Amino acid sequence: MDWIKTLFRARVSGLCVVALLLLCSCAVSYKFNGASIDYEKTKTIQIDPFPIRSAYVWAPMQAMFNNKLTDLYASQTKLRQVKRGGDLHIAGEIIGFDQYNKGIAADGYSSQVQLKVTVNVRFTNNKNHTEDFERQFSATADYDASQQLMNVQDELVTQMIKDITDQIFNATVANW
């Protein structure tokens, strides 16, 4: 009976050693925020305020957008935000804040309206200029035409700003 216990202990010990070796030799790396930044090279980011350059203006949108964009990089990366000379530089302007009739009711009047925000972004990676770009990002949200824009504007613009800032984040540091 003792020989069974000895054999069992030897096998368990052997399995533990094999498991330990496997764990030590394998490395799993996953970043929950999606950012793929080499923090050895890239340490700072400069985010310029985005002014509104669209024909139709809702003044609070500028502060909402700028705050959301800077907060996103502060919470999802280890980059230090600087006023000048950042390793990464994001600049641009809000170029569109437009409404479109999306649906027409049987009586010929608009039944649904689409709100669209468009932002032009210039991204410069001073550590790797092959990643530089200038492009536009946009988001839309629909609302019932029976509602006044003033009543739904805050909620819809908040949703669209989140969508656009996520798009900008993914295009600049997530390499998606």
Protein Blocks (a to p, Z undefined) as FASTA:
>chain_A
ZZmmmmmmmmmmmmmmmmmmmmmmpccdddfklpacdfklmmbdcddddddfbfbdcfkl
mmmmmmmmmmmmmmmpcbdcdfbhpabdcddddfbdcdddfbdcfkopafbdcddddddd
ddddfkbmklgccddddddddddfkbcfklmmmmmmmmmmmmmmmmmmmmmmnoZZ
